[in-house]
Amino acid sequence: MNQKQTITILVVFIIVLSALTSSLGIFSNDGSGTYQYESIRRQIVDIYGKGIYQHMSSDVAVQGIAQDYITLFAAIPLLLISLIGFRKKSKRAHFLLVGTLGYFLVTYLFYITMAMYNIMFLAYAALLASTFFSFILSLKQLSNFNIFEAFSVKTPNRFVGWFLITNSISIAILWLGVIIPPLIKGTIYPVELQHYTTLIVQGFDLGLLLPICFVTGILLVRKKPGGYLYATIYIVFLSIMMTALTAKIIAKAMSNVNVIPVIFIIPTINIITIVSAVLMIKNIRTKDVA
């Protein structure tokens, strides 16, 4: 079995299993409903009380369901389309495939670490493993391309690169604004911690995703081969993730949570990420340079 066949089998497995997990997240509804719980830090938290996210706080559970909608109706179709193009040896589809797999990898990394333990734990683990290996294998094949020949001279490297740099700094400042004030006050624990053990999203962002975003942005601005390669993958991943984040904010607004001003900020950033992803993919040459 060659690597292309391996990637195909893994991606089909991801499509089927993620469709199951996201559907269950959306449509499962068993449970008595919302109730209050006192955390180990004596904070009163509203617990969702329904479906597979029943032990999560209400505001986080509705965000998980919102992301499941994006996974089911946007990310999975995009993954299928990019897989078909990848099998037809399309460079654009190959980049799109790796970036979309990045979304699934990060999504199920978060699910297995942040979502309260539920019946789908082993499915999350299987998805994490399959997305990791399919991502690595497809990225390895992608790195075989001559990157400078793969991209048009019109590729907006400065626009996309500076956007990635600015985005990473902005999100880092946002998360530090959550973490640092309680440390200064001596209370240590942010209100956003609720009944969870630690700040998973902020931790992975500050320790992994935002540094990657910052470095790839710099490499792209400087026109380094790695910049074109990794920034294209990252901006595809980010465009899907920001779409999920926009859906989460809408879900919170529908739950009567005050989402001003992020309801204006996040969709704007989302639009920029989608435009950036389209521009990067569009400027990948479909034919090799003679």
N, C-alpha and C positions, 0 to 999 in steps of 0.2 A: 504494500500500500504506500503510495507516494504522499508527500506533505499536503498537496491540494485535496486529495481524497480525505485525509485525516481532518483537515480544516473543515471540509464540507460536512462530514459526519458530526463533528463537534458543534458546528453552528446550527445544524438541523436539530440536534439535541437541545441546544440552548433555546431555540425558538419554541419547541414543543413544551419544555419544562417551564420556561418563563411565562408562556401563555397560561399554563395551569396555575402557577403561583400568583400571578397578577390578577387572574380571574377570581381566584379564591379570595384574594385581598379585597377586591371590589364587591363581590356578591355575598360573601359569608356574613351572616347577620345574627347568629345565635348569641344569647347572653341577655342579661337583665337590663343592660343600659348603664348610663353614666352614674358613677358614685364617687365619693370623696375618700382619699387615702392619705394618711399621715406618713411622710417619708422618714427615713432614718435621721434626717436633719430637721425633723419636726416641721416640715413644710407641707401644707395641705394642698394636695394635687387632685384635679378632676381626672378620673380614669374613664376611658372610653366605654369599656364594658360590653362591647359587641364584636362578633367576628373573630378572625385570627389575631387582630390587633387589640383584643379586649383588655389586655393588661397594660397597654401603653396609655400615656396621658392623652386626653381628648384632642388637644391641638396638634400633637405629633401624629396621632392615628389618622386624622383626616388628611394630613399631608402625605402619609404613606399611601393612602387610598388614591389620592390625586396623582401621585407618581405612578401607581399601578395603571391608571388610565393612560398615561403617556407611554409607559412601557408597552402596553397591549396594543394601543391604536396608532402609535407613531414609531417607537423604537423597533418593535418586531417587524413591521412592514419594511422599514428602512434596512434592517439587517437582512431580510430576505432578498430585497432588490439588489443590495450590494453584493450578496453572495452569488446571485445569478450573473451579475456583471463580472465578478471576480473569476468565475469559472469560464467566462468568455474572454479572459485575459485583458480586461479593461483596467488601465492604470488608475483611472478616476474611481472606479468601483472598488479597487483594491485599497486605496486610501480611505474611502468611505467605510469600507468593511472594518478596517483596523480602528478607526475613530469610533464607530458604533459599538464595536466589541469593548472598547475602553469604557463606554457608558455602562454596559452590562457588568463589566468587571468591578467598577467603582460602586455601582448600585448594590450588587449583592455582597460586596465587602461591607458596606454600610448595614445591609439587612441582617447579616449574620453577627454583627457586632453591636448594633443598636436596637434592633427590633427585639421586644421581649420574647423569650422562648415560646415557640408555638409549634403546631403540628407540621409546619413546612421547614423546620430546621435542617433536616437532611437534604431537602430539595435546594435550599439556599447554599448548603455546602457543595452539593454537586454542581450547581450553577457557578459558584466561585471557582471551582477547579476547572471546569470546562471552558469558562471564559478566559481564565488565566492562560491555559495552554494554547487555546486558539488565538488569543491575542499575541502571544510570544511567537508562535509559528508564522502567523500572517505578517507580523512585523519583521521577522527575520527575512522572509521572502521579499518584502518591500524594500529592505535595506540593500538588496542586490541591484536596484536600479541606479543608473547614473543620475543623481538628484538634479544637478545643474541642467542636464539635458531633458529631464522630465518636466521642468517648469518653464513657462514662458518668461521672457524678459519683462513682460508687463505685470508680472505677479506683484501685488501690492504689499511687498514685504514690510515696508515701514509702517503703513497704516495698521496692518494686522499685528505686527510685532509690538508697536507702541500700545495698541489696545490690550494685548496680553499683559504687558508690563504694568500698565495702569490698573487693569482689572485685579491683578494679583495684589498690588499694594493696597487698593481700596478695600478688598475683602479682608485682607490682613488687619487693616485698621479697624474695620467693623468688628471682627472677632476679638481683637485686643480690647476694644471698648466694652465688651461683655466680660472679659476675664480680669482685666487689671483693676477696675474700681473696687470690687470686693476685696482684692488683695491689699489695696491701700487702706480701706476701711477696717480691715482685720476680720471681716466676716467670712472671707475666703471663698465661700460657695456662691456662684451666681444664681439668681432666681431661675434662670433658664435651665439649670441642672435638674430641677424638679425631683423625681424619684429615681433618676438614672445614676449609674455609678460614676460616669465621667462625661465630659463633653466630646462625644465621638466625632461629630461633624467638624467641629472647630479644631480638634486634634489632628485629624487626617488632613484637613485643609492647610493648617499652619505647618505641619510637619512633612507633608508630602506633595499635595496637589498644587498649592500656591507656589512653592519653590520651583516645581516643574514648569508651571505657567510662566514665572518670571524669567527663568533661564532660557526657555525656548523662545520667549519674546526677544530677549537680547540677541540670541543666535540668529533669529530671523532678521532683525534690524541690521545686523552685521553681514548678512547674506552668506552665512555659513551653511554648508550642506545639511548639517544636523538641524538647523533652524527650519529649513523648508520641510524636511521630513517630519520632525516631531511637532512643529507648530501646526502643520496641517492636520495631523492626527488629533492634537489637543483641541483645536478649534472646532472640529467636528464633534468630539466628545462634549465639549463645553456647550455647544449649541443645543444638543439634546438635553443635557443636564439643566441648562438654564430654562428650557421649555418646561421641564418637570418642576423647577422652582417657581416659575410663573403660575403653573397649575396649583402648586401648594399654596401660594399666596391667595389665589382666587378661592380655594377651598376654605382657607382661614377666614376670608371676608364673608363667605356664605355662612360661616359659623358665628357671625357677629363679633369677630375679633377685629380690633382697629389695625388696619394695615397701611395707614398713611405714615410716611410718604413712599414706602417700598412698593406700593401698588403701581406707582409711576416709574420708579427707578429700575426695578428688576425687569419689567417688560421691555424697557428701552434698551437695557444691556442685552437682553435676549435677542432683540431685533439686530443689534450690532453683531452679535456672535453668529447669527444665521447668515447675515450678509457677508461677514468675513469668511465663513465656511464655504459659501457658494463661490466667492471670488477665488479662494485658494484652489478649490476643486476645478473650477472653470479654467484656471490657468495651467492646469496639468495638460501637457501635450498628449494628444491621442495617438500621434505617430512619432516614431523615433527620428531624431535629427540625423540627417545624412552626413 
